[in-house]
Amino acid sequence: MSFSIKGRTAIVTGAANGVGLAVARSFVRAGANVVFADFDETGMKDQVGDLADEPNVLLFTGDLREKLAVANLLSATVDAFDRVDILVNGARELISTDPLDAEDTSVEHMLEQNLILPLKLSQAVARRFIKQAKDSNPDDHSVGSIVNLSAISGRRAHPELLGFSIASAALEQMTRSLAVALAPERIRVNAVSVGSILSASLKDWIKTHGDTRSAIVDSTPMHRIAHAGEVSDTVQYLASDAASFVTGQVVTVDGGRTLLDPAAVSVH
């Protein structure tokens, strides 16, 4: 069984930068029809470049927290490619939280952006999967795949990232719950939980916080920071028929970081 997604149609959110962009580009190279979705129109056009001229690429901009934007995204996708087969919820935002500030609204914002948005989009796309399934081969094991991008912060205590951590943990539970709810419809739902990725934002942070790189490397058994392509390969596996009996799983891509006791790092 190969990891092929050739000819499939995928919606990838957060496609203007980071892992979302890497996944969308990887899917295009794999021969899929790909809808790059993001609210940052200028940034996405700059990053996608000439790839936007490819017949299997569609750019969509809009605030997917709004119901109308979700409907427009689905309509544009179906108009361009007739169907939807894969959804990658890659739109993530990270902002810090003051755990003792009752006026700090970052927790609510993180939940809306990193949990409610992917939930609403997953529900809308799942309804489309079910509608399409009426014309599918009843022997097909899967009629649609949803892959959520989460973070290892959901399993570790980071007080300064309270909102992001809570949303990440909730997203993983959402993944499991939707997987059970949608399994009778032959829809698979999985997640990829990532550690530190050498994205543009992390590179900028390292430039001004010189000890960040060594701190990450020291706390990672594989002693390096991942590049985004190492995440996109895992996402493609989960989206493909190679994972036809895999649902409700959270695959961790962190170089073993969550396996290591932080106390042991400080001792060494």
HELIX and SHEET records of a PDB file:
HELIX    1   1 GLY A   18  ARG A   29  1                                  12    
HELIX    2   2 GLU A   41  VAL A   48  1                                   8    
HELIX    3   3 GLY A   49  ASP A   53  5                                   5    
HELIX    4   4 LYS A   67  PHE A   81  1                                  15    
HELIX    5   5 SER A  106  LEU A  111  1                                   6    
HELIX    6   6 GLU A  112  ILE A  116  3                                   5    
HELIX    7   7 LEU A  117  ALA A  133  1                                  17    
HELIX    8   8 ILE A  152  ARG A  155  5                                   4    
HELIX    9   9 PRO A  159  LEU A  161  5                                   3    
HELIX   10  10 LEU A  162  LEU A  182  1                                  21    
HELIX   11  11 ALA A  183  GLU A  185  5                                   3    
HELIX   12  12 ALA A  200  THR A  208  1                                   9    
HELIX   13  13 THR A  212  ASP A  218  1                                   7    
HELIX   14  14 ALA A  228  ALA A  239  1                                  12    
HELIX   15  15 ASP A  241  ALA A  243  5                                   3    
HELIX   16  16 ARG A  257  LEU A  259  5                                   3    
HELIX   17  17 PRO A  262  VAL A  267  1                                   6    
SHEET    1   A 7 VAL A  57  THR A  61  0                                        
SHEET    2   A 7 ASN A  33  ASP A  38  1                                        
SHEET    3   A 7 THR A   9  THR A  13  1                                        
SHEET    4   A 7 ILE A  86  ASN A  89  1                                        
SHEET    5   A 7 GLY A 144  ALA A 151  1                                        
SHEET    6   A 7 ILE A 187  VAL A 194  1                                        
SHEET    7   A 7 VAL A 250  VAL A 253  1                                        
END                                                                             
